[in-house]
Amino acid sequence: MKKQILSLVALSLFLFSCSKDEQEPESEPLFEIPAGNDQLNIDDFSIKLNAQLDASQMGGWTIVSGLIDEKVFFDKVDEPQTVFHGLPGEEYQLEWRVTSRGMVSRDTITISFEPLKTEITDKSLDFYTTRKHLEAIEYDGGIWKIEGDDYRWIWNQNFGGTVIPDEESNHIKFFGYENKSYKIIWETWYGSVSATDTLYFDSKEYHQYEALESLNILGNEYYYKLDDNGNVVQLLLGGDMEGTKFDRIDSYPSLKSLVHLKRLDLSGDGLHESPEVITNNYLELEYLDLGANHFERIPGNIGNLKKLDTLILDHMQGGHKMKMLPESFGQLESLKFLELGSMGLESLPESFSELTNLEFLDLEGNHIASLPTEFGNLRKLKRFRGPAIYTNLPESFSELESLEFAFFYLQNSNPRLPENFGDLDNLETLWLFSDIHQLPDSFTDLEKIKDLEFTGATELLHNLPEDIGKLNTLENLRIHGSFKTLPESIGNLKKLKFLHISGTLENLPASIVDLEQLEYLNLYAMNVKALPEDINKLKNLKTIRLGNNKVEAIPENLGYMESLTELDLSYNRLSSFPTSLSNLKDVLTKFYIRGNNYSSEELQKLKEMLPNTYLYYD
């Protein structure tokens, strides 16, 4: 009963005290602990606090409420004006607790931060139609996400110029495909808080300048040329190795945009596939050089290039061979210049005969079974550097009415020229490498021939036409043959300047001295026994090479050859030298006499006669 009474008293005192408190102002605390001011909507993620603390006091901060992770902390929890780090978009209640002389006092403040924000900045060049150059605000990290159609890749280009795939860099190039829709999202985070921004992008058709950028040549006009409308009409990448991108069109699809190209050089660029983008898209091409590469086939639709004027496909590298051409090759109706040298070709399609505008053809270094039957349809052909052919020329070859230069091999057991070969009225140069034995009767009808060469592998030409003198336009004649003598009519070749005969020859015809324009005579290693007595008639002759023959004496008149500068009579049968040679002391610069039968006295006499001539002797 006593305890109950005491409790009633205590309760009465408490109620009285409360009543008194409502009537009287609160008394001052023993010491002040101001925690500073509330700070709201801070646009950074940290703030310097401004609590107070006397020297005799100790204080500390605590977080009463708000989201906490590793990014939320005080720089120094016991300093009144420390820096507090919080999370964006969060509001925090912070308590400042102070102790002094055994007493504790507290105060709280409110701190809030602006929400996390990010933004994508579009730095794309004006001509971009399928790609974007983007930069986004980043915090602890970030990642790009693409929604919509397939895209090629995201690249990060650092300040050193290196380009690497990277979806986590805030500074990227986005590469899409043409005519696609993309939703490009950038997500970044700060601690456990994230933010996103979105860019919508509808791509258009690939732009030509995007192609130049893919080739790393944009702005370097050494490699390309534009027309007045800003279209790329020329690309010269020979040996630059950027050209390998043309056979990786899936990775560099913007190259499809170069539809205005007229001239393209990808020679020596390491291509392992003939780029189909060329035959599919570059239909305005007039010049194409794909030489010195590594591919073994060209697209079957190469005939699409109807405007192609020049095509170079020569010298395949690395042992690669292009054994055949597609049948559509004959559809290159504008083609004038064609180089197919050293490609490993083994055949030509019959459609090849349809290249009726062709003026230059190089097939040198190939070994082909035969030329197309109607090869003669190439009536505009002027220069023919031919292959090794395992059969004879087709009869239609004689119909090449514009042919001026011809060079080829005939590699069969019975080589011959077409009977009407002489119908090649405009032929000026013929270099024939063959074991051909005899020329057709019509051969001397080549009324414009200037340069003629017959060279055999094992066999020799057995005879020259008796009327070879009809070839009165001839200036250079090189023959590998077996003759006792040359036709007397050879003296009618009044324009002949260069005569080189190899094989076997015993006698020179008397008419040889009628070659009044002759400057060079080479009869090395034959069976010639004598020079014409009136050899001095050859007033323009500068060089005589008669080494390794059977000449026993030098004609006296040789000393009166006023143009002679070089004379080779080494390894003959000479025993003396005519005194007339002294007339050549200021003309003859080289005289080869080693391997003859002269005495030392004769040699001394010769030295005295030709003091200014360099003598080659034993």
Disulfide bonds with the S-S distance in Angstrom:
none
